[in-house]
Amino acid sequence: MPIAVTGSIATDHLMTFGGKFRDSLVVDQLDKISVSFLADDLEVRRGGVAANIAFGMACLGLDPVLVGAVGHDFADYRSWLERHGVDCGSVHTSDEHHTARFVCTTDSSHAQIATFYPGAMSEARKIELAPVADRVGGLDLVVVGANDPEAMRRHTDECRDRGYAFAADPSQQLAWSDGELIRELIDGATYFLSNEYESALTEQKTGWNTEEILTRVGVVVTTLGSEGVRIHRKGEAPIHVGVAPVRGLVDPTGVGDGFRAGFLASVGWGLDLERAAQVGCLLAAHVIETVGPQEYHLTRETFLGRLAEAYGDDAAADVEPMLTRVQEKITGS
């Protein structure tokens, strides 16, 4: 059965600033902030956490089901995703709003300042998961990614009510969410995914430490930037996986989504958590080497070669049988 990926679907407007934001910020004047940065260039790319994750999973040979809300301006984007193997049959189209927009500027130290316009995403709360499951013959896992808050709440409640395993990935929405909502979004999840900052924010707002979260969540996966990823399970030693070597730092936008795509694809294949994290880290490396979260190119031979280089021949041998469909798909061109 396939994996449904819910969350934002957006167009990314990505700019770069040659200096460092911190050089223009006065800490004790942040309440009066009024600054602008002269961007060096602008790239318009396809994005949104759900679309990015689904794209990455499809590039690895899976058939993910994308679930989210878009505007009528989505036609070209839909064609791109379907051409790369993403099932868009459960994407809701708004009659009133444009597809969401993400506007982000990255400085020379890879710090980012961004604004997100939700647009049609606000209608994702109208989507019921049961018809999605009926259409595709059931769901192995539902990824509840950053989305309209009421959509996230609805999808999470439905997963619990209908017994769908789910991965809680609230990411960017944690910043504004209160502790009650965060507790609701992660309680009962098979996986809880976050980065190090988001993990600390979750503990601060919910009042739950890692051990308490593990009484409610099966697996806690925390990405650590350049330090890789750490995985916690109740009563077991943590698993730490280092990053895969990167062939040039270009743009960090979507790197976390790339990790999630690789990790969740591996979970779908039935690989263990360490292997899943290794595949996730390698796919994240592909993302950071390009401008835009869906512009990387995968080939079976190169991916396996880089996996062996980063994590050993055994890792490549375990993953090789899972990549038989990669050559059948158009991957990132």
N, C-alpha and C positions, 0 to 999 in steps of 0.2 A: 504494500500500500504506500502511497506517496506521502510526502511531508507538505503541509500547508504553511505558507509563510505570510503572516499578516503584518501590516505596518505601513509606513509611509511609502509613497511612490512620488517622486519629485524630479524636477529639472534643476540641475546644479549650475550655478553661475560662479565659477572659481577664478579668483584673482590672486596675484602674488605681489607682495610689497618687499622691495629690496632691503629695507632697514629692519629694525626691531621695534615692535609695538611698545615695549617697556621703556624705550628711550623717550617716548612722547607722553608717558603717563606720570602724573604727579599724585602720589598715593594719597596725600591728605586733601586733594581737591577732586577726588573721583565723584563726589556728589554733584559737582558742577562740570562734569566732563563734556567737552565739545571739541572733538578732534576729527581730522580727516587724513587719509593716507593716499598718496598718489600711487595707484597700481601700475605695475609694469606690463601686465597683459591680462587678458580675459579669455577663459575657456568655458564654453557652454556644454555641459555633459549630462548624461542620463544619471539619475541617482534615486535617493530614497532608500531607507534601510531595508525594507522588504524586497524591493526590486533588486538591490545590490546583492543581497543574500541569495535570492532565487536565481539570479544570473550566475553567480559563482557555483552553486550546486548543479545547475544545468551544464555548465562547462565541464564539470567533473563526471558527467554522464547520467545524473539523476533526472527525474521528471517532476520538479517542484511545482506546486500549485500556488500561484500568487493571489493573495486576497487583500484588496484595498480599494480605495476610491480615487477616481481621476476625472479630468474634464474631457470635453470633446477634442481638445488639442493633443490627446494621447495617441492618436492613430499611428504616427511614425514610430513612437516609442514602443507601442504594442507590437508592431511588426518586427522591430529589432529583437524584443524579448522572445517572441514566438519562434523567430528564425533560429535563435540560440537554444531552443528547447524548453522554454518556460511556458507552463500552462496558464493562460490569462483568461480562461473561461469563467472565472469567478470574480473578475474585477468589475466593480460598480462604476458606471459612468454618470456623472452629475449633469443635470440639465442647466445648472446655474453658474457653476464655478470653474475656474481654470485648475489644471493640475498644480499641485503644491510647488513652491519655489524655495530653493536653498541658495542663499547668497553668502559666500564665504571668502575672506581674504586671509592668506597665509603669509607670515613674515619669514625672514631669512633663518630664524631659529625654529621654524615649523610651528610657532604659536599661531592660533587661529582666532579670528573674530567673525561671527556668523549671525545671520538673521534667517528665520524660517517663516514663510507664509503658508499656512495650511491649505487654504483654498478648498478644493473638493475633498480633501482628507477629512473634513468635518462630517462628511456624510458616511464615513466608514462605519459609524455606529449603527447604520441601518442593516449591516450585513450579518446574516445568520450563518453559522458554520454547518449546521446539519444538512442543508441542501448541497453544500460543497462536498461533504463526505458522501452523500448519496450519489452525486454526479460522478465521482472518481472511484467509487467502490470502497470507501473507508479511508481513514487517516491513521498513519503510524504515529505522527507527532504534529502538533500545532505550535509554530513559533509565534509568540505574542510579542511583536517588536514595537518600537516607539511609533505612536499613532495618535489619532484623536483620543483623548483620555477616556471618553465614554465607550469608544470602540474597544479599547484595551480592557476596560472593566467588563464589557459584555462578552468579549471572546474568552476571557479568563473564567468568568462565571459559567459560560456554556461548556467549557472544557471540563470543569469540575462536575457539572450537572450530568453531562453525557459520558463521562469517563474517558475523554480524550487525553492522552499524555500531552503535556505542554512544556515548552521552554519559555521561561519568563526572561524577557530582554528589554526592559523599559528604557534603558540607556539615557538618551537626552531628556526624556520626560521626568527623570528623577529630580531634576533641579527645582522644579516648581511644585512637585507632588508632596502632599503631607504624609506623615507616617501611616495614617489609617489606609490611604490608598495604596501605598507601597506594600504594606503588609498584605492587603487584599490581592495585589497583583502577583506576589511571589508565593503565597501560601499554597502548598500542594503541587508545586512545579516539579517536574522531573529534573530539569536543569534551570539554574539561575545564572545568567551571564552578565558580566559587568566588567568595567575596567577598575583600576585601583582606586581612583577618585570616587567613582560611582559606588564602589563597595563601601568605602568609608562613609559616604553620604547616606547610604541605605542603613548602616548600623546607627548612625547618628539620629536619623529621623524615625526609625522604627523602634529604637531602644533594644534591638536584638543584636547580640554579638554573633560571630561566625558559628559558634557551637549551637546557639539557639536557632539560628537560621537552618542549620543542618537537621534540626528536629522536624522541620517543615518542608524541606527541599531535599531531593535526592542527591544532586551533585551541584556544587558551587564552582563556577569557572570564572576566574579573575585574570584578565589580561593585564600585563605589567609593562607595557611599552617595550623599551629596549631590553628589558629583563625577561621577556617571554610571557609565560602563562603559568598560573598555579591552580591546581584542582583539589578541592576538598570533598571528602565523603565522610559521613559519620562513622567514627570508630576506626578509621584507616589513616595511614600516614599520607600527608599531602604529596601530590605529584607535581614536579616542576619540570617544564620543558622550555629550553632556551629558544631564542629566535632563530630563524633560518637566515643564512647570509644573504644580504641584499646587494644587488648589482646596480647601485646608484639610488640615492634618496631623491625622489622627484616631487611627490605630493602625497601627504598622509590621508587625504580625504577618502573615507571608505575602507581604511585598513581594518578596522574592527569588524566591519561587515564581511570582508574577505576572510578573516579568521573564522567567523561564525559559519560561513558557507562551507569551508573545509572541514571544520569540526563536526557540523551537523550532517554533512554528507557522509563522513566516516562513521558516525553513529548509525546512520541509515544502512551502511554496509555491514554493520555488526562488529566493527573493529573496537579494540579496547580504548580506554580514555587517553592513554599516553599517545597511541598512534593517531587518534583523532586530533589531539592538540598539535602534533607534529605536522599533519596535513594542513590544519588550520593556519599554523605559523608560516608554512611555505606559500599558501595561497595569499596570505597577507603580504608577504614579500613581493609577490607579483603585482599586487595593487599599488604599493608604495613606489614601484618603479615606473609608474605611468601617471599622466595627468587625467584624473577622472576615475571613478570607482568601477567602471565596466569597460575599460580600454585595454586590458591586458590580453595576452594571447597564450593559450595553453596547447602544448603537444604532449602526447603520452611519453615519448622518449625523454624529452627535456625535463618534464616534471619528475619522472622517476629518477633521472640522473641527479637532479638537484636534491631530491629527497634522500638519496643514498649519500650524497656529499655532506648533507647537513646532519643526518640522523643514523646513518649506517645502512649497510646492505640489507639487513633484516627488515628494516622499515620499508625499503623499496620492494622487497619480496612480498611483504604482507599486503601492500597497496596495489601491486601490479595487477592481480586478477580482478580488481574492482574497476580498473580503468579501461575495460574492453570497449566501452561505448564512446570514449573521448574522441577517437578518430572519426566517428560517425557524425559528430556535431561540429558546427562552425563555431570556433572558440575565439571570440573577441576580435573579429576582423570586419 
